[in-house]
Amino acid sequence: MIQNITSAKCRTNRISCTLIGVAALALGGNISAEVEEEVGLPTDGELDVLVVSAWRMPGKVSEATSAVTVLDPEEFEERGIFDLRQALNEIPGVIATSTGGQTGAAGSVFIRGTTTAYSQLVVDGMRVSDSNTSMGTFLAGARLEDLSTIEVLRGPQAAIHGGESVGGVIWLETARGEGDAKTQLRLEGGSFGSFNGFLSNAGQEGALSWFVGAGYDGTHNDAVGEDFDQVRGSLRLEWAQSDTLTMGMTYRAIDSRFQYQFFGTNTDHVDADLLTVYANAQLTPDWTARFTLGRYAESYYNDYFGANFGTDLDRTVLSTDQSYTLGDDVTLLGGAFLEYTDFANTFNTASNEVRYGAHFGAEWQAHETVLLDAVVRWEDYVDFGDQITWRVGGSWLALEQTRFRAGIGKAFRTPSFQDRYGSTFGLGDPNLAAEESLGWDLGVEQKLGDHHRVSLTYFENSIKNRIQNTFVFPLSPPPVNLSGKTPTRGYELALGGELGETLGYRVSYTHLTDSLVDQPENTATASLDWRPVEKLLLGIGATYVDTRSYGGAPLDDYLLLRLYGSYEVSENLTLHGRVENIADQQYELSNFGGTRIPGAGIGFYGGLTATF
């Protein structure tokens, strides 16, 4: 039954489980099938699942040569994890945190030893972040209730996704409706005056499917003067016009405020919305195409000391992605985009930029156990000229239960407007050069018996012309391009499986030998689920973060423990509860110039999910 459900999901949504992601798996009753899909090894009676982010087009998991992890939002919600940032921490090679405060503060995602600015965020097929628009504002309040797909593609991916994808790409898709119409209400409250609520309606009627949802999140946090509240909404409409054409649209909006203490009282206000219109077409039996038109608008304002700093961004993108099959062994993939961005800040820095480019690639099934792929990309930047990037990868099913995977690629990152022109926070340098990187990885995935899976990947990245910013209060010096090459390297390990019929476990571990800032050398997450009866889930989770120096001052290591559980009272009502930081561990998120940002202490939360 589990296998049939999983295969149906892959057929309808065409989204993937991937070669390396054992870290975030559905446990208990469905761990066996899901782990096999994540690792990318053959499964008895399974259809080969698909991955979208690796090529921006659906492709078989066995053909993905990049390290990708797919997270299931429903599985996380069952464990009391509703925050996207917390979910991302269960991926090997990824550290998701905030150096600015607790819930609601701008997020940071460090992928494979890089920092937030070196990775790209794609939502509903449209690029949202770049060197001027950090994904941190999106991650500040991002939740899981309105997402159906979360993929994290690790390593240099500029050949497919363009600039700022040096560390990797986070790929998100708004939830889809399917089946009979249903309304769902999720409520949760708890410590620090926290309250979260989300109401949605989703379903399918003939060729039309829909999802619409709205929510509120608020907390006073476990820190003096840290107040957060936001309202958000999301929508997807999709029409299967025929067997060969599907058209749809998505809309997402958020309005959030976060107040915190940093050399006085500050308030961050983010108002953003994203609209996409898309069409998926089977032009011929061998030719598949996707067209996306999107617009993203974001206003960010920070009020401090009676003054303010703000940015306004308005971006429109038209893109297409294509795949064409040549016989049984070769698939051609390509795409093109045209992007217009209007950017301005409160210090009279303004720019209207047009960016465009195209990529072309091919997959070759050289042998029934060996797959090779290659892609090259050209794009034009007004201020930095043409950029040529590429990637080559391969996958080898050496034994029935062992798969090797390797890849190497070139990527780049352009300086931000703030880097070039400065702000009240510091001076700029208009002569900065774009950064370039060359990165590679080598991984192995292994099935251990019928109930356990393990993956291990080693990675390296070498960055030329790295841009270094030095924070000095009240005015920082201009950033500089460092000479030589700056490395990031390490390895990532994921393990998951079943212990008997009622216990499931997952482990994710990352070791960094070198990183761009003093990131923790060792990080790990682990959890154990126990399902004594079908309707009851109990679990314990742990997160370990080694010593580091976010902000320049040393920070001690810490270990956070959590308890969680859910009980299905009836088909229409589920209760859930959790205790975060059960040992009341005292720890710090960052230390800027002696200003210490504390993490949250012990917290108790409870809520319900009602369906009607």
C-alpha positions as CSV (number, residue, x, y, z in Angstrom):
1,M,0.0,0.0,0.0
2,I,2.8,2.4,0.9
3,Q,4.5,1.8,-2.5
4,N,1.3,2.5,-4.4
5,I,0.7,5.8,-2.6
6,T,4.3,6.9,-3.2
7,S,4.2,6.0,-6.8
8,A,0.9,7.9,-7.3
9,K,2.4,11.0,-5.7
10,C,5.3,10.9,-8.1
11,R,3.1,10.4,-11.1
12,T,0.8,13.3,-10.3
13,N,3.2,15.9,-8.9
14,R,6.3,14.9,-10.9
15,I,8.5,15.9,-8.0
16,S,11.5,14.0,-6.7
17,C,13.1,12.0,-4.0
18,T,16.8,12.0,-4.7
19,L,20.2,10.4,-4.6
20,I,21.4,11.7,-1.3
21,G,18.6,12.8,1.0
22,V,18.3,10.2,3.7
23,A,18.3,12.9,6.3
24,A,14.6,13.9,6.0
25,L,12.5,10.8,5.6
26,A,9.0,9.6,6.6
27,L,9.5,7.1,9.3
28,G,7.5,4.5,11.1
29,G,5.1,3.0,8.7
30,N,6.6,4.4,5.5
31,I,10.3,4.6,6.0
32,S,11.3,1.7,3.8
33,A,9.8,2.9,0.5
34,E,10.8,6.5,1.1
35,V,14.4,5.9,2.0
36,E,14.9,3.8,-1.1
37,E,13.6,6.6,-3.2
38,E,15.8,9.2,-1.5
39,V,19.0,7.2,-2.0
40,G,18.2,6.5,-5.6
41,L,18.6,2.7,-5.5
42,P,16.2,0.3,-7.2
43,T,13.1,-0.6,-5.3
44,D,10.8,-3.6,-5.8
45,G,7.6,-2.6,-7.6
46,E,8.5,1.2,-7.5
47,L,8.2,3.6,-10.4
48,D,11.4,5.6,-10.7
49,V,10.6,8.9,-8.9
50,L,11.4,12.3,-10.4
51,V,13.5,15.3,-9.5
52,V,12.8,18.8,-10.8
53,S,15.5,21.2,-9.5
54,A,18.5,19.3,-11.0
55,W,17.5,20.2,-14.5
56,R,14.5,22.6,-14.0
57,M,12.6,19.8,-15.7
58,P,11.3,16.5,-14.3
59,G,14.0,13.8,-14.5
60,K,14.4,10.4,-13.0
61,V,16.1,10.2,-9.6
62,S,18.5,7.6,-11.0
63,E,19.7,10.2,-13.6
64,A,20.5,13.0,-11.1
65,T,24.2,13.4,-10.8
66,S,23.9,16.3,-8.3
67,A,23.4,15.9,-4.6
68,V,19.7,16.7,-3.9
69,T,17.4,16.2,-0.9
70,V,13.6,16.4,-1.0
71,L,11.7,17.2,2.1
72,D,8.0,16.2,2.7
73,P,6.2,19.1,4.5
74,E,3.4,16.7,5.8
75,E,6.0,14.5,7.5
76,F,7.6,17.5,9.2
77,E,4.3,18.8,10.4
78,E,3.5,15.5,12.0
79,R,6.7,15.9,14.0
80,G,5.7,19.4,15.0
81,I,8.1,21.2,12.6
82,F,6.2,24.0,10.8
83,D,9.1,26.4,10.2
84,L,11.1,26.0,6.9
85,R,14.3,27.0,8.5
86,Q,14.1,24.3,11.1
87,A,13.3,21.7,8.4
88,L,16.3,22.7,6.3
89,N,18.6,21.8,9.2
90,E,17.9,18.1,8.7
91,I,19.7,18.2,5.3
92,P,23.4,17.2,5.3
93,G,25.6,20.0,4.2
94,V,23.1,22.7,5.3
95,I,23.0,25.0,8.3
96,A,19.9,27.1,8.6
97,T,19.8,29.6,11.4
98,S,19.5,33.4,12.1
99,T,22.4,35.5,13.3
100,G,20.0,38.4,14.0
101,G,17.5,37.0,16.5
102,Q,15.0,34.4,17.3
103,T,11.7,33.6,15.4
104,G,11.1,36.3,12.7
105,A,14.7,37.5,12.3
106,A,16.2,37.4,8.8
107,G,17.3,33.9,8.1
108,S,20.8,32.6,7.1
109,V,21.4,29.4,5.1
110,F,25.0,28.1,4.9
111,I,25.3,25.4,2.3
112,R,28.6,23.5,2.1
113,G,30.6,26.1,4.0
114,T,29.3,29.1,2.0
115,T,27.0,31.9,3.3
116,T,23.5,32.9,2.4
117,A,24.5,35.2,-0.5
118,Y,26.1,32.2,-2.3
119,S,22.9,30.2,-2.7
120,Q,19.8,30.8,-4.7
121,L,16.1,30.6,-3.8
122,V,13.6,29.6,-6.5
123,V,9.9,29.7,-5.8
124,D,7.3,28.3,-8.2
125,G,10.0,28.2,-11.0
126,M,11.0,31.8,-10.5
127,R,14.3,33.0,-9.1
128,V,13.6,35.2,-6.0
129,S,17.1,35.9,-4.6
130,D,20.2,37.4,-6.1
131,S,23.1,39.4,-4.9
132,N,20.8,42.4,-4.1
133,T,17.9,40.4,-2.7
134,S,18.9,38.0,0.0
135,M,16.7,35.0,0.7
136,G,17.0,35.8,4.4
137,T,13.9,38.0,4.3
138,F,11.9,35.2,2.8
139,L,13.2,32.7,5.3
140,A,12.4,34.9,8.2
141,G,8.8,33.8,8.3
142,A,8.6,31.0,5.8
143,R,6.4,28.1,6.9
144,L,5.5,24.6,5.6
145,E,1.7,24.6,5.5
146,D,1.4,26.1,2.0
147,L,4.3,24.1,0.3
148,S,4.2,20.8,-1.6
149,T,7.8,20.7,-2.7
150,I,11.0,21.4,-0.9
151,E,14.2,20.5,-2.8
152,V,17.7,21.5,-1.9
153,L,20.3,21.0,-4.7
154,R,23.8,21.2,-3.4
155,G,27.1,22.2,-5.1
156,P,27.8,24.7,-7.9
157,Q,24.6,24.9,-10.0
158,A,25.2,28.1,-12.0
159,A,25.1,26.1,-15.3
160,I,21.4,25.5,-14.7
161,H,20.3,28.2,-12.4
162,G,22.7,31.1,-13.0
163,G,24.6,33.4,-10.6
164,E,24.7,33.2,-6.8
165,S,24.2,29.4,-6.9
166,V,27.7,28.6,-5.7
167,G,26.7,26.7,-2.6
168,G,23.4,25.4,-4.0
169,V,19.7,26.1,-4.8
170,I,16.6,25.9,-2.6
171,W,13.6,25.0,-4.8
172,L,10.1,25.5,-3.4
173,E,6.7,25.0,-4.9
174,T,3.3,26.2,-3.6
175,A,0.9,23.4,-2.6
176,R,-1.4,21.8,-5.2
177,G,-5.0,20.7,-4.7
178,E,-6.1,17.2,-5.4
179,G,-9.0,14.9,-4.7
180,D,-12.3,15.9,-3.0
181,A,-12.5,19.5,-1.8
182,K,-11.5,19.9,1.9
183,T,-10.9,22.7,4.3
184,Q,-8.1,22.4,6.9
185,L,-7.5,24.5,10.0
186,R,-4.2,24.3,12.0
187,L,-3.9,26.2,15.3
188,E,-1.0,26.2,17.7
189,G,-0.1,28.3,20.8
190,G,2.5,28.2,23.5
191,S,5.4,29.8,25.3
192,F,6.5,33.4,24.8
193,G,3.0,34.4,23.8
194,S,3.3,32.4,20.6
195,F,0.3,31.8,18.3
196,N,0.2,30.4,14.8
197,G,-2.9,29.7,12.7
198,F,-3.4,28.6,9.0
199,L,-6.7,28.0,7.2
200,S,-6.7,26.4,3.7
201,N,-9.1,24.9,1.2
202,A,-7.9,22.6,-1.6
203,G,-9.3,20.1,-4.0
204,Q,-9.9,19.1,-7.6
205,E,-13.0,19.3,-9.8
206,G,-12.6,17.7,-13.2
207,A,-9.6,19.4,-15.0
208,L,-9.4,22.2,-12.4
209,S,-7.5,22.0,-9.2
210,W,-6.9,24.7,-6.5
211,F,-5.2,25.5,-3.3
212,V,-5.9,28.7,-1.3
213,G,-4.6,29.4,2.2
214,A,-4.0,32.3,4.7
215,G,-2.3,32.4,8.0
216,Y,-1.0,34.5,11.0
217,D,2.1,33.9,13.0
218,G,3.1,35.9,16.1
219,T,5.5,35.6,19.1
220,H,7.2,37.7,21.7
221,N,10.2,35.3,21.7
222,D,12.3,34.4,24.7
223,A,14.4,37.6,24.4
224,V,13.9,41.2,25.6
225,G,12.3,43.3,22.9
226,E,12.0,40.7,20.2
227,D,8.5,40.8,18.9
228,F,7.4,39.2,15.6
229,D,4.1,39.0,13.7
230,Q,3.1,38.4,10.1
231,V,0.2,37.7,7.9
232,R,0.6,35.6,4.8
233,G,-1.4,34.1,2.0
234,S,-0.9,31.7,-1.0
235,L,-2.9,30.5,-4.0
236,R,-2.5,28.0,-6.8
237,L,-4.9,27.4,-9.7
238,E,-4.2,24.7,-12.3
239,W,-6.1,23.6,-15.3
240,A,-5.3,20.4,-17.2
241,Q,-6.6,21.6,-20.5
242,S,-5.7,18.2,-22.2
243,D,-3.3,15.3,-21.8
244,T,-0.6,17.4,-23.4
245,L,-1.2,20.9,-21.9
246,T,-1.5,22.1,-18.3
247,M,-1.8,25.8,-17.4
248,G,-1.8,27.4,-14.0
249,M,-0.9,30.4,-11.8
250,T,0.4,30.9,-8.2
251,Y,0.3,33.9,-5.9
252,R,2.1,34.3,-2.6
253,A,2.1,37.4,-0.3
254,I,3.6,38.2,3.1
255,D,3.6,41.2,5.4
256,S,5.8,40.8,8.5
257,R,7.4,42.9,11.3
258,F,10.2,42.0,13.6
259,Q,11.4,44.2,16.4
260,Y,14.7,43.6,18.1
261,Q,17.5,45.3,20.1
262,F,20.7,46.0,18.3
263,F,22.5,49.2,19.4
264,G,19.0,50.4,20.2
265,T,15.5,49.4,19.1
266,N,15.1,48.3,15.5
267,T,12.1,47.2,13.5
268,D,12.3,45.2,10.2
269,H,9.3,45.4,8.0
270,V,9.0,43.2,4.9
271,D,6.1,43.4,2.4
272,A,6.5,41.0,-0.5
273,D,4.4,39.3,-3.2
274,L,5.1,36.8,-5.9
275,L,2.9,36.0,-9.0
276,T,3.6,33.4,-11.6
277,V,1.8,32.1,-14.7
278,Y,2.9,28.9,-16.3
279,A,2.2,26.4,-19.0
280,N,3.5,22.8,-19.3
281,A,3.2,21.3,-22.8
282,Q,3.9,18.0,-24.4
283,L,4.6,19.4,-27.9
284,T,5.5,16.0,-29.4
285,P,5.9,12.6,-27.8
286,D,9.6,13.4,-27.4
287,W,9.5,17.1,-26.8
288,T,8.4,18.6,-23.4
289,A,8.4,22.4,-22.7
290,R,7.6,24.6,-19.7
291,F,7.0,28.4,-19.9
292,T,6.9,30.6,-16.8
293,L,6.2,34.3,-16.5
294,G,6.8,35.7,-13.0
295,R,6.9,38.9,-11.0
296,Y,8.4,39.4,-7.6
297,A,8.1,42.6,-5.6
298,E,9.7,43.1,-2.2
299,S,9.9,46.2,0.1
300,Y,12.2,46.0,3.1
301,Y,12.6,48.8,5.7
302,N,14.6,48.9,8.8
303,D,13.8,51.7,11.3
304,Y,16.5,52.5,13.8
305,F,17.7,55.5,15.9
306,G,14.8,57.5,14.4
307,A,16.2,57.0,10.9
308,N,15.6,54.2,8.4
309,F,17.2,52.1,5.7
310,G,15.1,50.4,3.0
311,T,15.2,48.7,-0.3
312,D,12.5,48.2,-3.0
313,L,12.8,45.5,-5.6
314,D,10.6,44.8,-8.6
315,R,11.6,41.8,-10.8
316,T,9.9,40.3,-13.9
317,V,11.2,37.1,-15.5
318,L,10.2,35.2,-18.6
319,S,11.7,31.8,-18.8
320,T,11.4,28.5,-20.7
321,D,12.8,25.0,-20.1
322,Q,12.8,22.3,-22.7
323,S,13.7,18.6,-23.0
324,Y,13.9,16.4,-26.1
325,T,14.5,12.7,-26.1
326,L,16.7,11.2,-28.9
327,G,16.2,7.5,-28.9
328,D,16.6,5.5,-25.7
329,D,20.0,6.8,-24.6
330,V,20.2,10.6,-25.1
331,T,18.1,13.4,-23.8
332,L,18.7,17.1,-24.7
333,L,17.8,19.8,-22.2
334,G,17.9,23.5,-22.6
335,G,16.4,26.8,-21.5
336,A,16.4,30.6,-21.9
337,F,15.4,33.5,-19.8
338,L,14.9,37.3,-19.9
339,E,14.9,39.2,-16.6
340,Y,14.2,42.9,-15.8
341,T,15.0,44.2,-12.3
342,D,14.2,47.6,-10.9
343,F,16.1,48.2,-7.6
344,A,16.4,51.2,-5.3
345,N,17.3,51.9,-1.7
346,T,17.0,54.9,0.6
347,F,20.5,56.1,-0.2
348,N,19.7,57.0,-3.8
349,T,21.2,53.9,-5.2
350,A,19.0,52.8,-8.1
351,S,19.4,50.6,-11.1
352,N,17.3,49.2,-13.9
353,E,19.0,46.0,-15.2
354,V,18.2,43.6,-18.0
355,R,19.7,40.2,-17.8
356,Y,19.3,37.4,-20.2
357,G,20.9,34.1,-21.2
358,A,20.5,30.4,-22.2
359,H,21.8,27.0,-21.3
360,F,22.1,23.7,-23.2
361,G,22.8,20.2,-21.9
362,A,22.6,16.5,-22.6
363,E,22.2,13.3,-20.7
364,W,23.7,10.1,-22.1
365,Q,22.9,6.6,-20.8
366,A,26.3,5.3,-21.7
367,H,25.5,1.9,-20.1
368,E,22.5,0.5,-18.3
369,T,24.4,1.3,-15.0
370,V,26.3,4.5,-16.1
371,L,24.8,7.9,-16.9
372,L,26.7,11.0,-17.9
373,D,25.5,14.6,-18.2
374,A,26.9,18.0,-19.2
375,V,25.5,21.5,-19.4
376,V,26.9,24.9,-20.4
377,R,25.3,28.3,-19.8
378,W,25.8,31.8,-21.1
379,E,24.3,34.9,-19.6
380,D,24.8,38.6,-19.9
381,Y,25.2,41.0,-17.0
382,V,25.2,44.8,-17.7
383,D,28.0,45.6,-15.2
384,F,30.0,42.4,-15.4
385,G,29.8,41.3,-19.0
386,D,29.2,37.8,-20.2
387,Q,29.4,34.9,-17.8
388,I,30.1,31.3,-19.0
389,T,29.4,28.5,-16.6
390,W,29.3,24.7,-17.0
391,R,28.9,21.5,-15.1
392,V,29.7,17.8,-15.8
393,G,28.5,14.9,-13.8
394,G,28.1,11.1,-13.7
395,S,26.3,8.3,-11.9
396,W,27.3,4.6,-11.7
397,L,25.2,1.8,-10.2
398,A,28.2,-0.3,-9.3
399,L,26.3,-3.0,-7.5
400,E,22.6,-3.7,-7.1
401,Q,22.7,-1.8,-3.8
402,T,25.5,0.7,-4.3
403,R,25.5,3.9,-6.4
404,F,28.5,6.3,-6.9
405,R,27.9,9.9,-8.1
406,A,30.3,12.7,-9.0
407,G,30.2,16.2,-10.5
408,I,32.3,19.3,-11.1
409,G,31.2,22.7,-12.2
410,K,31.9,26.5,-12.4
411,A,29.8,29.1,-10.8
412,F,29.9,32.9,-10.0
413,R,28.5,35.6,-7.7
414,T,28.3,39.3,-8.6
415,P,28.8,42.1,-6.0
416,S,25.6,43.6,-4.6
417,F,24.7,47.3,-5.0
418,Q,25.6,47.8,-1.3
419,D,29.0,46.2,-2.0
420,R,29.6,48.6,-4.9
421,Y,28.0,51.8,-3.7
422,G,27.8,51.5,0.1
423,S,25.1,52.6,2.6
424,T,25.0,54.1,6.1
425,F,26.4,50.8,7.3
426,G,29.6,51.1,5.3
427,L,31.4,52.4,2.3
428,G,31.3,50.7,-1.2
429,D,33.7,50.0,-4.0
430,P,32.3,50.3,-7.6
431,N,35.3,48.5,-9.0
432,L,34.7,45.2,-7.4
433,A,35.0,42.1,-9.6
434,A,32.6,39.2,-9.7
435,E,33.5,36.1,-7.8
436,E,34.2,32.9,-9.6
437,S,34.2,29.3,-8.2
438,L,35.1,25.8,-9.2
439,G,33.6,23.0,-7.1
440,W,33.3,19.3,-7.2
441,D,31.9,16.4,-5.1
442,L,32.0,12.6,-4.9
443,G,29.4,10.6,-3.2
444,V,28.3,7.0,-2.5
445,E,24.8,5.7,-1.5
446,Q,24.5,2.3,0.1
447,K,21.5,0.1,1.0
448,L,22.1,-1.9,4.2
449,G,19.8,-4.8,4.2
450,D,16.1,-4.1,3.7
451,H,15.6,-1.4,6.3
452,H,18.7,1.0,6.4
453,R,20.2,3.4,4.0
454,V,23.4,5.5,4.2
455,S,25.0,8.2,2.0
456,L,28.4,9.9,2.2
457,T,29.6,12.8,0.1
458,Y,32.9,14.7,0.0
459,F,32.9,18.2,-1.5
460,E,35.3,21.0,-2.3
461,N,34.8,24.5,-3.7
462,S,37.5,27.1,-4.6
463,I,36.4,30.7,-4.9
464,K,38.4,33.3,-6.8
465,N,38.1,37.1,-6.1
466,R,36.1,36.5,-3.0
467,I,34.4,39.7,-1.7
468,Q,35.3,40.3,1.9
469,N,33.2,42.7,4.1
470,T,34.5,43.9,7.4
471,F,31.9,45.1,10.0
472,V,33.1,48.1,12.0
473,F,30.6,50.2,14.0
474,P,29.4,52.8,13.1
475,L,30.9,52.8,9.5
476,S,32.5,49.9,7.8
477,P,35.4,50.2,5.3
478,P,34.8,49.3,1.6
479,P,34.7,45.6,0.7
480,V,37.6,44.1,-1.2
481,N,38.4,41.3,-3.6
482,L,40.7,38.9,-1.9
483,S,43.7,37.7,-3.8
484,G,44.2,34.0,-4.4
485,K,41.5,31.4,-3.9
486,T,39.3,30.8,-0.8
487,P,38.3,27.1,-0.3
488,T,35.3,25.4,1.3
489,R,35.5,21.7,1.8
490,G,34.1,18.9,4.0
491,Y,31.8,15.9,3.9
492,E,28.2,15.1,4.6
493,L,26.6,12.0,5.9
494,A,23.0,10.8,6.1
495,L,21.6,7.7,7.6
496,G,18.0,6.5,8.0
497,G,15.9,3.4,8.5
498,E,13.7,1.2,10.7
499,L,14.4,-0.5,14.0
500,G,11.7,-3.1,14.1
501,E,8.1,-2.4,13.1
502,T,7.4,0.6,15.3
503,L,10.7,2.6,15.5
504,G,12.3,4.8,12.8
505,Y,15.3,7.0,12.9
506,R,17.2,9.6,10.8
507,V,20.6,11.1,11.2
508,S,22.3,14.0,9.3
509,Y,25.9,15.0,9.9
510,T,28.2,17.7,8.3
511,H,31.9,18.2,8.8
512,L,33.5,21.4,7.5
513,T,37.2,21.5,7.1
514,D,37.1,25.0,5.5
515,S,34.3,27.6,5.3
516,L,33.9,31.2,4.1
517,V,33.3,32.4,7.7
518,D,34.1,30.7,10.9
519,Q,31.2,28.2,10.7
520,P,30.9,25.2,13.0
521,E,33.3,22.4,12.1
522,N,30.6,19.8,13.1
523,T,26.8,19.9,13.0
524,A,24.3,17.1,13.3
525,T,20.6,16.4,13.7
526,A,19.0,13.2,14.7
527,S,15.5,12.0,15.6
528,L,13.8,8.8,16.7
529,D,10.1,8.1,16.1
530,W,8.0,5.5,17.9
531,R,4.6,4.6,16.7
532,P,3.1,2.2,19.3
533,V,-0.3,2.3,17.6
534,E,-1.3,3.6,14.2
535,K,-2.9,6.8,15.5
536,L,-0.1,7.8,17.9
537,L,3.4,9.1,17.1
538,L,6.0,10.0,19.8
539,G,9.5,11.2,19.1
540,I,12.7,12.8,20.3
541,G,15.0,15.0,18.3
542,A,18.5,16.5,18.8
543,T,20.5,19.2,17.2
544,Y,24.2,19.7,17.8
545,V,26.2,22.8,16.7
546,D,29.9,23.1,17.2
547,T,31.9,26.2,18.3
548,R,31.9,29.0,15.7
549,S,32.3,32.8,15.5
550,Y,29.3,34.4,13.8
551,G,29.9,38.1,14.1
552,G,33.6,37.7,14.8
553,A,33.5,36.7,18.5
554,P,33.7,33.0,19.6
555,L,30.5,31.2,20.5
556,D,30.3,28.0,22.5
557,D,28.9,24.8,21.1
558,Y,25.4,23.6,22.1
559,L,23.1,20.6,22.1
560,L,19.3,21.2,21.8
561,L,16.8,18.4,22.6
562,R,13.1,18.3,21.7
563,L,10.1,16.1,22.4
564,Y,7.1,15.8,20.1
565,G,4.0,13.8,19.6
566,S,0.7,13.7,17.7
567,Y,-2.5,11.8,18.1
568,E,-5.3,11.2,15.6
569,V,-8.5,11.6,17.6
570,S,-10.6,11.0,14.6
571,E,-10.4,11.1,10.8
572,N,-11.0,14.9,11.0
573,L,-9.1,15.9,14.1
574,T,-5.4,15.5,15.1
575,L,-3.8,16.9,18.3
576,H,-0.1,17.7,18.5
577,G,2.3,18.9,21.1
578,R,6.0,19.6,21.4
579,V,8.7,20.8,23.9
580,E,11.6,22.6,22.5
581,N,15.0,22.8,24.2
582,I,13.9,20.5,26.9
583,A,17.2,20.9,28.8
584,D,16.8,24.7,28.7
585,Q,20.2,25.0,27.1
586,Q,21.7,28.5,27.3
587,Y,23.3,29.3,23.9
588,E,23.9,32.2,21.5
589,L,23.0,32.8,17.9
590,S,25.7,35.4,17.2
591,N,27.9,38.0,18.8
592,F,28.4,41.3,17.0
593,G,30.8,43.6,18.7
594,G,29.9,42.3,22.1
595,T,26.1,42.4,21.4
596,R,25.1,38.8,22.1
597,I,22.0,37.4,20.4
598,P,20.6,34.6,22.7
599,G,18.8,31.5,21.5
600,A,15.4,30.6,22.9
601,G,15.1,28.6,26.2
602,I,12.7,25.8,26.9
603,G,9.3,26.2,25.3
604,F,6.0,24.3,25.4
605,Y,3.5,24.3,22.5
606,G,0.3,22.5,21.6
607,G,-2.3,22.6,18.9
608,L,-4.7,20.9,16.6
609,T,-5.4,20.2,13.0
610,A,-9.0,20.0,11.9
611,T,-10.3,18.9,8.5
612,F,-13.8,19.4,7.3
